[in-house]
């Protein structure tokens, strides 16, 4: 077996769990710097994309320093009050992969990455690229969202509501 064939076999190998080093490498491959800290024997990863920080929250531990899943998490503080009611619902109706949850004065963009059943290194890297794209789309969505637009949508009756009102008269 040649050296190239051996390298190809390793590249095709499926990961059944991920290590902090593998995830950090995938984040770097997506173009982001990674800061690591260790606490109680666990390596924590912090990074940023589009100038906003995010962290890796480890899921199920399946062996020494290996995890079956993880959540990429980007908490954002809502300044100047609260968000319009429809903003999170509109995001969830139009986007997949990343969800937004509300925690008091914070909204948190999150995306799960699961290795159970096996994923390739390429899949892990693409997941990190998808995450950075989702972050960028979410920030753009927040910047472009206008409460007036939502109020205008709520004020204009739908076609079905108009036909129901006409039929009632």
ROTORFI-301265 format. One record per residue: residue in one letter; y, z, x of N, C-alpha, C in turn. Coordinates in pm, 1 decimal, always signed. Each point is the difference from the previous one (the first is absolute). Layout:
ROTORFI-301265
{site "a", {Y, Z, X}, {Y, Z, X}, {Y, Z, X}}
...
END
This chain:
ROTORFI-301265
{site "x", {-117.4, +0.0, +85.1}, {+117.4, +0.0, -85.1}, {+123.5, +0.0, +89.5}}
{site "x", {+91.6, -89.1, -29.6}, {+120.6, -9.0, +81.2}, {+98.9, +109.3, -39.5}}
{site "x", {+98.1, +19.4, +84.3}, {+102.3, +100.9, -25.4}, {+76.9, -32.0, -128.5}}
{site "x", {+28.1, -128.7, -25.1}, {+72.8, -39.8, -120.6}, {-79.9, +27.3, -126.4}}
{site "x", {-131.1, -22.6, +4.5}, {-84.0, +27.4, -116.7}, {-2.0, +149.3, -29.8}}
{site "x", {-6.4, +82.6, +105.0}, {+0.2, +144.5, -17.1}, {+131.9, +46.5, -60.5}}
{site "x", {+112.4, -58.7, +43.7}, {+131.7, +34.0, -55.5}, {+8.9, -41.9, -145.7}}
{site "x", {-55.2, -115.9, -34.8}, {+1.3, -47.7, -138.2}, {-81.5, +92.5, -88.7}}
{site "x", {-115.0, +47.1, +49.1}, {-81.4, +93.3, -77.5}, {+77.1, +127.8, -28.9}}
{site "x", {+72.2, +52.1, +98.2}, {+79.6, +121.6, -20.0}, {+110.7, -24.1, -102.2}}
{site "x", {+64.2, -116.6, +5.1}, {+107.8, -32.0, -93.6}, {-52.5, -10.0, -142.1}}
{site "x", {-124.7, -44.9, -17.5}, {-59.8, -14.1, -132.1}, {-58.1, +130.3, -52.6}}
{site "x", {-10.9, +99.6, +85.0}, {-58.2, +128.9, -37.4}, {+84.3, +65.5, -109.3}}
{site "x", {-66.8, +52.0, -102.1}, {+71.9, +65.3, -108.7}, {+19.0, +148.4, +30.8}}
{site "x", {+118.9, +48.1, -29.1}, {+31.4, +141.5, +15.5}, {-41.2, +70.5, -128.6}}
{site "x", {-78.8, +103.4, +10.8}, {-40.1, +78.3, -117.1}, {+95.9, +116.1, -22.7}}
{site "x", {+79.6, +28.9, +100.1}, {+103.9, +102.6, -5.0}, {+101.7, -37.5, +106.9}}
{site "x", {+118.8, +56.4, -9.1}, {+105.0, -34.3, +95.8}, {+45.6, +123.9, +75.1}}
{site "x", {+43.9, -21.9, +122.5}, {+53.2, +106.8, +82.6}, {+152.6, -12.4, +4.4}}
{site "x", {+67.8, +107.3, +34.6}, {+145.5, -11.0, +16.1}, {+39.3, -108.0, +101.5}}
{site "x", {-76.8, -16.3, +106.0}, {+32.6, -102.0, +100.0}, {-10.5, -140.6, -59.5}}
{site "x", {-104.3, -26.0, -79.6}, {-16.1, -131.0, -62.3}, {+114.5, -29.1, -97.5}}
{site "x", {+39.4, +100.3, -76.8}, {+109.3, -18.9, -96.0}, {+131.8, -18.3, +74.4}}
{site "x", {+22.1, +79.6, +104.6}, {+122.3, -14.5, +79.9}, {+7.8, -139.9, +60.8}}
{site "x", {-111.9, -50.6, +51.1}, {-2.0, -135.7, +56.4}, {+32.3, -104.4, -107.1}}
{site "x", {-52.4, +19.1, -121.2}, {+25.9, -94.1, -108.9}, {+147.0, +3.6, -41.1}}
{site "x", {+60.0, +118.3, -0.5}, {+142.4, +12.2, -33.7}, {+83.7, -69.4, +106.9}}
{site "x", {-35.5, +21.1, +126.5}, {+71.6, -67.5, +108.9}, {-14.2, -151.7, -11.9}}
{site "x", {-119.9, -45.2, -36.5}, {-24.3, -142.7, -17.5}, {+87.9, -58.2, -110.3}}
{site "x", {+37.8, +84.5, -98.2}, {+88.2, -43.2, -109.5}, {+147.0, +1.7, +43.7}}
{site "x", {+24.7, +39.2, +124.6}, {+135.3, -4.4, +53.8}, {+78.3, +129.3, -6.5}}
{site "x", {-67.8, +110.8, -24.8}, {+68.0, +128.7, -12.0}, {-40.4, +92.8, +114.9}}
{site "x", {+93.7, +79.8, +44.3}, {-31.1, +103.5, +98.2}, {-71.7, +114.2, -71.2}}
{site "x", {-79.0, +76.2, +73.3}, {-74.0, +111.4, -58.9}, {+22.9, +124.9, +84.3}}
{site "x", {+31.5, +108.4, -68.2}, {+14.7, +130.2, +65.2}, {-118.0, +85.5, -44.7}}
{site "x", {-69.6, +60.2, +93.3}, {-114.7, +84.4, -34.7}, {+32.1, +145.6, +29.3}}
{site "x", {-48.6, +85.7, -86.4}, {+5.7, +144.3, +23.2}, {-138.4, +55.5, -31.4}}
{site "x", {-30.3, +113.1, +61.4}, {-128.9, +61.8, -27.1}, {+22.3, +140.9, -50.7}}
{site "x", {-70.1, +32.8, -107.3}, {+8.6, +133.6, -56.8}, {-137.6, +40.0, -49.0}}
{site "x", {-45.7, +114.2, +45.0}, {-130.7, +53.0, -39.1}, {-112.2, -100.2, +25.5}}
{site "x", {+10.8, -73.7, +111.8}, {-103.3, -94.6, +37.7}, {+4.0, -133.1, -73.0}}
{site "x", {+100.8, -21.4, -84.7}, {+13.0, -125.5, -74.2}, {+120.4, -76.6, +54.8}}
{site "x", {-19.9, -128.7, +25.5}, {+108.8, -86.0, +46.6}, {+71.7, -58.2, -120.7}}
{site "x", {+130.7, +22.1, -6.0}, {+82.8, -50.8, -109.4}, {+82.4, -115.7, +52.2}}
{site "x", {+13.1, -103.9, -80.3}, {+73.7, -119.3, +38.5}, {+126.8, -13.8, -83.3}}
{site "x", {+110.8, -28.3, +68.5}, {+128.4, -24.3, -64.2}, {+53.7, -131.4, +54.9}}
{site "x", {+60.4, -78.3, -88.1}, {+53.6, -128.4, +41.4}, {+119.6, -33.3, -88.1}}
{site "x", {+50.3, -120.8, +11.9}, {+109.8, -46.4, -84.3}, {-7.8, -150.6, -14.3}}
{site "x", {+50.0, -46.5, -112.1}, {+12.1, -142.8, -25.1}, {+128.9, -19.6, -78.0}}
{site "x", {+74.6, -103.8, +32.1}, {+127.4, -26.7, -67.2}, {+96.3, +118.2, +15.0}}
{site "x", {-14.9, +75.7, +109.3}, {+88.7, +112.4, +27.3}, {-31.4, +126.3, -78.8}}
{site "x", {-109.2, +1.2, -73.8}, {-37.9, +115.2, -82.0}, {-135.5, +51.7, +49.1}}
{site "x", {-9.6, +132.0, +16.4}, {-122.0, +60.5, +51.1}, {-111.9, +6.6, -101.6}}
{site "x", {-121.8, -0.4, +51.9}, {-118.9, +22.9, -82.1}, {-103.8, +73.8, +83.2}}
{site "x", {-98.5, +56.0, -66.1}, {-106.5, +69.9, +70.1}, {-135.8, -37.0, -56.7}}
{site "x", {-100.0, +31.6, +79.8}, {-138.3, -20.4, -41.9}, {-53.0, +134.5, -46.0}}
{site "x", {-49.6, +4.3, -121.7}, {-63.8, +119.9, -54.4}, {-150.1, -26.0, -2.6}}
{site "x", {-73.9, +78.5, +74.4}, {-144.3, -23.1, +11.6}, {-71.3, +43.8, -126.8}}
{site "x", {-103.8, -74.8, -33.1}, {-82.5, +29.3, -116.5}, {-123.2, +78.7, +38.6}}
{site "x", {-114.7, -55.2, -28.3}, {-127.4, +68.4, +18.2}, {-49.2, -9.1, +143.8}}
{site "x", {-19.3, +115.8, +61.1}, {-52.9, +9.3, +135.3}, {-150.7, -26.0, -5.5}}
{site "x", {-47.5, -96.4, +80.6}, {-143.3, -33.7, -2.2}, {-67.2, +24.0, +134.8}}
{site "x", {+71.2, +53.6, +91.8}, {-53.6, +28.7, +132.0}, {+114.0, +44.1, +89.3}}
{site "x", {-33.1, +37.1, +118.8}, {+100.1, +45.9, +96.3}, {+113.3, -101.3, +15.4}}
{site "x", {+115.2, +28.5, -62.5}, {+116.6, -86.9, +13.2}, {-12.1, -135.6, -66.3}}
{site "x", {-91.4, -14.7, -95.5}, {-19.1, -127.3, -70.3}, {+17.8, +23.6, -150.1}}
{site "x", {+71.2, -93.5, -63.2}, {+33.8, +16.3, -141.0}, {-45.7, -120.7, -80.7}}
{site "x", {-48.6, +27.4, -122.4}, {-47.3, -105.8, -89.2}, {+116.0, -71.5, -68.0}}
{site "x", {+113.6, +67.0, -7.7}, {+115.4, -57.6, -68.5}, {+127.2, +66.3, +49.4}}
{site "x", {+111.5, -61.8, -37.1}, {+131.0, +54.1, +35.5}, {+101.5, -50.2, -100.8}}
{site "x", {+114.1, +67.1, -3.9}, {+110.8, -43.7, -84.4}, {+122.2, -16.6, +88.8}}
{site "x", {+63.6, -114.3, -11.0}, {+127.9, -24.1, +66.5}, {+105.7, +49.3, -97.6}}
{site "x", {+92.9, +82.3, +47.0}, {+92.5, +67.6, -89.8}, {+142.9, -6.1, +52.5}}
{site "x", {+90.4, -39.0, -88.6}, {+142.3, -11.3, +34.2}, {+82.1, +75.0, -104.6}}
{site "x", {+33.2, +128.5, +27.5}, {+81.7, +75.4, -95.6}, {+147.4, -35.6, +14.0}}
{site "x", {+66.4, -14.6, -113.1}, {+142.4, -33.0, -3.0}, {+71.3, +98.8, -91.4}}
{site "x", {+109.2, +56.2, +47.1}, {+79.2, +92.2, -82.5}, {+94.4, -81.6, -87.5}}
{site "x", {+3.2, +33.7, -127.4}, {+89.4, -66.1, -94.7}, {+135.1, +71.1, +7.7}}
{site "x", {+101.6, -72.8, +42.6}, {+133.5, +57.9, +9.8}, {+81.0, -35.1, -123.6}}
{site "x", {+85.3, +93.3, -40.0}, {+89.4, -28.0, -111.8}, {-67.6, +6.1, -134.5}}
{site "x", {-95.7, +87.3, -15.2}, {-63.3, +14.3, -130.5}, {-139.4, -56.5, -2.8}}
{site "x", {-35.1, -57.5, -113.2}, {-135.5, -50.7, -15.7}, {+1.7, -151.6, -17.5}}
{site "x", {-115.5, -56.0, +12.0}, {-15.8, -144.4, -20.6}, {-8.3, -29.9, -149.0}}
{site "x", {+38.7, -118.5, -40.0}, {-19.2, -39.9, -140.4}, {-148.3, +6.0, -35.6}}
{site "x", {-28.4, +34.2, -123.9}, {-138.0, +17.6, -43.6}, {-89.0, -120.4, +29.0}}
{site "x", {+50.9, -120.4, -19.6}, {-83.4, -118.5, +9.9}, {-28.3, -49.5, +139.9}}
{site "x", {+66.6, +52.6, +101.4}, {-10.2, -58.1, +133.4}, {-142.1, +8.4, +56.3}}
{site "x", {-65.3, +113.2, -14.3}, {-135.4, +12.7, +54.8}, {-99.7, -80.9, -82.6}}
{site "x", {+17.5, +1.5, -131.9}, {-89.4, -78.8, -85.9}, {+11.2, -148.5, +29.9}}
{site "x", {+123.4, -48.3, +20.1}, {+20.3, -141.4, +32.5}, {-68.7, -35.4, +131.6}}
{site "x", {+9.4, +87.2, +99.4}, {-66.7, -23.3, +129.2}, {-150.8, -13.1, -22.2}}
{site "x", {-57.6, +93.3, -72.9}, {-145.2, -1.5, -20.6}, {-47.0, -120.7, -80.6}}
{site "x", {+84.5, -50.2, -90.1}, {-38.0, -117.6, -77.5}, {-1.1, -127.0, +83.9}}
{site "x", {+81.5, -4.3, +105.0}, {+15.2, -124.4, +75.7}, {-65.2, +1.7, +137.4}}
{site "x", {-44.7, +114.0, +47.8}, {-55.6, +9.0, +136.0}, {-138.4, +62.8, -2.1}}
{site "x", {-76.0, -34.7, +100.4}, {-131.7, +59.0, +20.4}, {-3.1, +59.9, +139.4}}
{site "x", {-104.7, +66.1, +30.3}, {-28.7, +57.6, +131.4}, {+71.9, +131.5, +25.0}}
{site "x", {+130.8, +8.2, -22.1}, {+75.2, +121.8, +27.3}, {+52.2, +58.0, -130.9}}
{site "x", {-6.9, +130.9, -11.2}, {+47.5, +67.8, -120.3}, {+117.1, +90.9, +36.8}}
{site "x", {+75.0, +37.2, -101.5}, {+111.6, +92.1, +18.6}, {-23.6, +119.3, -90.6}}
{site "x", {+12.9, +119.1, +55.0}, {-12.3, +122.2, -78.3}, {+128.1, +80.3, +16.0}}
{site "x", {+30.4, +78.8, -99.9}, {+121.3, +80.3, +0.5}, {-38.5, +145.8, +20.5}}
{site "x", {+67.8, +65.3, +94.4}, {-19.9, +141.8, +28.0}, {+136.9, +66.5, +7.8}}
{site "x", {+49.1, +51.6, -110.5}, {+131.1, +64.2, -0.8}, {+109.4, -97.9, +40.2}}
{site "x", {+72.8, +33.9, +108.0}, {+108.0, -85.4, +49.3}, {-51.0, -112.9, +88.8}}
{site "x", {-129.3, -13.5, +13.2}, {-57.5, -101.9, +87.5}, {-78.6, -101.6, -80.5}}
{site "x", {+3.2, -123.3, +48.8}, {-96.5, -99.6, -43.8}, {-79.3, -34.5, +125.8}}
{site "x", {-127.3, -26.1, -17.4}, {-86.7, -24.8, +114.6}, {-74.5, -130.8, -21.5}}
{site "x", {+21.4, -93.9, +92.4}, {-75.3, -124.0, +0.9}, {-128.9, +28.9, +75.0}}
{site "x", {-114.2, -34.1, -58.7}, {-129.9, +29.2, +61.4}, {-92.3, -120.6, -10.0}}
{site "x", {-88.4, -10.1, +97.6}, {-103.7, -102.7, -3.0}, {-125.7, +57.6, +64.2}}
{site "x", {-112.3, -12.2, -69.0}, {-127.5, +47.6, +52.1}, {-68.2, -108.0, +81.8}}
{site "x", {-69.5, +43.1, +104.9}, {-83.4, -88.1, +81.2}, {-136.9, +66.6, +6.8}}
{site "x", {-103.0, -72.5, -39.2}, {-135.4, +55.0, -7.2}, {-91.1, -75.2, +96.1}}
{site "x", {-76.1, +75.8, +79.8}, {-94.2, -60.3, +94.1}, {-144.8, +10.6, -48.5}}
{site "x", {-26.4, +79.5, -100.9}, {-135.6, +20.2, -50.8}, {-62.7, -134.4, -32.5}}
{site "x", {-121.6, -20.4, +43.2}, {-68.3, -126.8, -22.0}, {+22.4, -97.8, +113.1}}
{site "x", {+97.0, +29.5, +84.3}, {+24.1, -81.7, +117.9}, {+118.1, -94.1, -13.4}}
{site "x", {+89.1, +5.1, +96.4}, {+112.5, -93.1, +9.0}, {+8.9, -48.0, +144.0}}
{site "x", {+50.2, -119.3, +17.1}, {+18.6, -52.9, +135.3}, {+130.4, +53.5, +58.4}}
{site "x", {+13.2, -10.6, +129.1}, {+124.7, +35.8, +66.6}, {+112.1, -88.9, -53.8}}
{site "x", {-30.6, -128.5, -24.1}, {+99.3, -92.5, -54.9}, {+47.0, +47.3, -137.6}}
{site "x", {-92.2, +49.8, -82.1}, {+38.3, +50.8, -132.5}, {+93.0, +120.0, +13.7}}
{site "x", {-31.0, +89.1, +91.5}, {+85.0, +116.5, +22.8}, {+139.4, -43.9, +44.2}}
{site "x", {+6.6, -96.3, +89.5}, {+128.9, -49.8, +47.1}, {+77.5, -67.8, -112.7}}
{site "x", {-68.6, -79.4, -81.0}, {+66.3, -66.3, -112.9}, {+48.2, +100.8, -104.0}}
{site "x", {-73.1, +109.5, -15.6}, {+43.9, +105.6, -91.9}, {+132.3, +59.8, +45.6}}
{site "x", {+15.7, +18.7, +130.6}, {+125.3, +54.1, +53.4}, {+113.8, -101.4, -15.9}}
{site "x", {-29.6, -127.6, +17.8}, {+101.7, -103.0, -21.9}, {+40.4, -5.1, -147.2}}
{site "x", {-98.6, +10.7, -89.0}, {+28.4, +3.5, -143.3}, {+88.6, +119.3, -33.1}}
{site "x", {-28.6, +114.9, +58.8}, {+79.2, +120.9, -23.2}, {+146.7, -22.5, +39.0}}
{site "x", {+22.2, -57.0, +116.7}, {+139.4, -21.3, +42.3}, {+69.3, -101.3, -92.1}}
{site "x", {-74.2, -98.2, -47.7}, {+57.5, -95.6, -95.6}, {+32.4, +68.4, -132.9}}
{site "x", {-89.7, +86.1, -46.6}, {+23.6, +72.3, -124.6}, {+121.2, +91.8, +13.2}}
{site "x", {+15.5, +63.8, +115.7}, {+118.0, +84.2, +22.2}, {+126.5, -84.2, -11.4}}
{site "x", {+1.7, -114.3, +67.7}, {+117.1, -87.7, -5.2}, {+29.4, -46.7, -140.9}}
{site "x", {-104.1, -36.5, -74.6}, {+19.6, -44.7, -137.9}, {+53.3, +113.8, -87.4}}
{site "x", {-50.1, +120.8, +23.5}, {+45.0, +113.8, -79.8}, {+146.4, +32.9, +27.6}}
{site "x", {+39.6, -1.9, +126.6}, {+139.7, +29.1, +32.8}, {+92.3, -105.4, -59.6}}
{site "x", {-40.9, -125.0, +5.5}, {+77.7, -107.7, -60.1}, {+6.9, +18.9, -152.1}}
{site "x", {-111.8, +36.3, -60.0}, {-6.0, +25.3, -143.6}, {+97.4, +111.6, -38.8}}
{site "x", {+1.2, +109.2, +77.2}, {+91.3, +110.3, -30.4}, {+145.8, -42.0, +14.7}}
{site "x", {+29.2, -77.1, +104.9}, {+138.4, -45.7, +22.4}, {+46.8, -92.5, -111.5}}
{site "x", {-89.6, -83.3, -50.3}, {+37.7, -99.5, -100.6}, {-9.3, +49.7, -143.3}}
{site "x", {-63.2, +114.0, -20.2}, {-17.4, +52.1, -135.5}, {+133.9, +53.1, -50.5}}
{site "x", {+38.5, -40.5, -117.2}, {+126.2, +45.3, -58.4}, {-30.5, +65.1, -134.4}}
{site "x", {+48.8, +120.3, -15.9}, {-22.4, +72.0, -125.6}, {+54.4, -79.8, -117.6}}
{site "x", {+111.2, -73.3, +23.0}, {+57.8, -78.7, -109.3}, {-99.7, -105.9, -47.3}}
{site "x", {-74.9, -58.6, +96.6}, {-98.7, -101.2, -37.4}, {-104.7, +60.3, -92.6}}
{site "x", {-45.3, +121.5, +31.4}, {-100.5, +64.8, -83.2}, {+58.9, +32.9, -136.8}}
{site "x", {+124.0, +50.5, -2.5}, {+63.3, +31.7, -128.4}, {+18.8, -126.0, -82.7}}
{site "x", {+34.6, -111.4, +63.5}, {+17.3, -126.7, -72.0}, {-132.5, -45.9, -58.1}}
{site "x", {-107.4, +14.8, +77.1}, {-132.8, -38.5, -49.8}, {-36.4, +83.5, -122.3}}
{site "x", {+30.3, +132.6, +8.8}, {-33.3, +89.1, -111.3}, {+84.4, -30.1, -123.1}}
{site "x", {+123.9, -47.7, +18.6}, {+90.8, -24.2, -111.1}, {-29.7, -130.9, -72.4}}
{site "x", {-56.8, -97.7, +70.7}, {-29.3, -129.5, -60.2}, {-137.5, +7.3, -65.2}}
{site "x", {-6.6, -22.2, -131.8}, {-130.5, +6.8, -65.9}, {-89.2, -116.7, +42.8}}
{site "x", {-127.2, +27.7, +3.2}, {-94.7, -104.8, +35.6}, {-11.5, -98.8, -116.5}}
{site "x", {-63.6, -113.5, +27.6}, {-17.7, -102.0, -103.7}, {-80.6, +56.7, -116.5}}
{site "x", {-102.5, +80.1, +29.0}, {-83.6, +58.0, -104.8}, {+81.5, +96.8, -85.6}}
{site "x", {+88.0, +79.7, +65.9}, {+83.3, +93.7, -75.7}, {+97.3, -75.2, -89.6}}
{site "x", {+53.6, -110.3, +48.0}, {+94.1, -81.3, -78.3}, {-69.9, -58.3, -121.9}}
{site "x", {-119.7, -55.8, +19.2}, {-74.3, -59.5, -112.4}, {-38.9, +107.5, -101.2}}
{site "x", {-36.1, +121.4, +47.5}, {-36.0, +108.9, -90.8}, {+120.6, +41.8, -82.5}}
{site "x", {+117.4, +7.8, +64.1}, {+122.0, +37.9, -71.1}, {+38.7, -105.6, -102.2}}
{site "x", {-14.3, -129.9, +36.3}, {+32.2, -108.5, -93.1}, {-94.8, +0.8, -119.6}}
{site "x", {-126.8, +27.7, +24.0}, {-98.9, +1.8, -108.2}, {+26.8, +116.1, -96.1}}
{site "x", {+50.6, +109.7, +51.7}, {+26.7, +118.0, -82.2}, {+120.1, -24.6, -91.9}}
{site "x", {+91.4, -88.5, +41.4}, {+121.0, -27.3, -81.8}, {-32.8, -100.5, -101.3}}
END
